[in-house]
């Protein structure tokens, strides 16, 4: 299965600023997924990122707030923009497909103060 | 709307106990059900189940899927403190459906006391 390197591992940010999270995969993958896990909650999909096309966002998530880049088949970034304390969460990237299973990055714990 | 429900919400047991975690689902398109263990941030993969009635085992952990009744269970025998974690169940659609996204349950928080 793929190995994903995600960074930063954690960050504490001021409200109103932006943070970009990176995920590097050790193999080429078609789709990458970005999840958010708010404190005490389960994982919620933010968007699906395909290389060469715009990301597909889930209900409740918009591109202006969570812009995503997918410049090639091994890399993606998620930016959390104009942050507020409500954005404090764990952010996770993931790759995989139904036939083979899914792998997660190591996660980014974001605290907005 | 696809739904995955896990129970119990949380569980406290003592080392050596056996626990059973439940996951029921109502989804439009089903390909597989996955179990993950989440200790800190990243969920780590435990099992992927696609066929009914076939138990998957890994050490003290085992899991089985019932596609007729739409549920799965995860069993942990002889629990250890290292089993303390949140256990997540997720359902995956067939390839090409819904972008292959996983639908997660709310998780079961297991605490194993010495």
Contacts between the chains, C-beta under 8 A, distances in Angstrom:
chain1	res1	chain2	res2	distance
A	1	B	45	7.6
A	6	B	42	8.0
A	9	B	41	8.0
A	31	B	99	6.6
A	31	B	100	5.9
A	33	B	100	8.0
A	33	B	101	6.3
A	33	B	102	7.6
A	41	B	106	7.4
A	42	B	88	6.5
A	42	B	104	4.6
A	42	B	105	6.3
A	42	B	106	4.7
A	42	B	107	5.0
A	43	B	43	7.5
A	43	B	88	7.0
A	43	B	90	7.9
A	43	B	102	7.7
A	43	B	104	4.6
A	44	B	104	7.7
A	45	B	101	5.2
A	45	B	102	7.3
A	48	B	99	4.4
A	48	B	100	7.7
A	48	B	101	6.2
A	56	B	99	6.2
A	58	B	101	8.0
A	90	B	41	5.2
A	92	B	41	7.1
A	92	B	42	6.6
A	92	B	43	7.6
A	94	B	102	7.6
A	96	B	100	7.5
A	97	B	92	7.9
A	97	B	95	5.8
A	97	B	100	5.0
A	98	B	31	3.9
A	98	B	32	5.5
A	98	B	92	3.9
A	98	B	93	6.3
A	98	B	94	6.1
A	98	B	95	5.4
A	98	B	100	5.8
A	99	B	31	7.4
A	99	B	32	7.8
A	99	B	95	6.0
A	101	B	32	7.9
A	101	B	34	6.5
A	101	B	45	5.9
A	101	B	48	4.9
A	102	B	34	6.8
A	102	B	45	7.4
A	102	B	90	7.8
A	102	B	92	7.4
A	102	B	102	6.1
A	103	B	45	6.9
A	104	B	36	7.9
A	104	B	42	4.7
A	104	B	43	5.2
A	104	B	44	7.8
A	105	B	42	6.4
A	106	B	41	6.3
A	106	B	42	4.8
A	107	B	40	7.5
A	107	B	41	2.9
A	107	B	42	4.7
A	108	B	41	7.7
A	109	B	41	6.1
